[in-house]
Amino acid sequence: MPLSWNNFERRTAQVLSIVFQPMFMPLLTAWMLFNSHTYIEFAATTVLKRFVYATLLLNTVILPVIVFGILLNRKIITTYHIDKREERKYAFLVTIIFMLITYYIFQKVRLPGIFNAMIIGGMVSILISAIITLWWKISIHMMGVGGVVGSIAGLSMLVQTDLTAMIFFSIFISGLTGFARLKVFAHTPAQVYCGFTLGVVSMLVSVLYMG
C-alpha cells in the first residue's frame, strides 16, 4: 500500500523529533562555536575540543539516557520522550544536575567564557521552563534549538563577526523542529513559539553578559 503524504510527514516529524532532541543541542552548539571562524576556533587546541565534545556527550546525552532508562524501568516515567507534563520534573532535575557537573568541569579547564555562559543560559532556561510546566506544557525541543540560535547570535554580537550563515542554519533547524512538534501533536503553536523564545532570550542574554 503506497505511503500517503500525511503518513510520510508524520514519520518525518517523528524522525526530526529524535534527531533534534534537546540533549543533542549542547553538542551541536559546541561544534558550531568551534567552527565559527572566530577566536574560539583558534583559542582551543584539538585536544581541548575533543575534551569538550566528550564531556558534553557524557553529561548531556549518555548519562541522562542511562538515568532515564532507570526511571523508565521503575515506571517513574512512561517513555523516553517524557511527553507527560507531570513527568517532566524528573527530566529537569536530571538535566540540571548534569549541567552543574559540566559547569564545574568547564571551570577547571581553560575554555572561552562563552562555554560557561552556554551552560548557565541552559540552566536558566530549564529552571524557567520547570516553573512554567507547573501550569503549562512549553516545548522543550524548541527551547533547545532556540538556545542554539541565541548562542550563535550572541557570539556574533559579542565579537562583531558576521555569522549569518550559521544563524540561518540554526533558524532552519528550529523551523524543522517546530514543524515536527506540531505534526506529532506534541504541542500547540503557542507552546512552540514560547519555547523557542525562551531558549533564544536565555542564551542570548547569558552569552552577551558572560561570554
Protein Blocks (a to p, Z undefined) as FASTA:
>chain_A
ZZdfklmmmmmmmmmmmmmgfklmmmmmmmmmmmnopaklmmpcfklmmmmmmmmmmmmm
mmmmmmmmmmmmnomafbfnlmafklmmmmmmmmmmmmmmmmmmmmmpccdfklmmmmmm
mmmmmmmmmmmmmmoccdfklmmmmmmmmmmmmmmmmnopafklmmmmmmmmmmmmmmmm
mmnopacfklmmmmmmmmmmmmmmmmmmmZZ
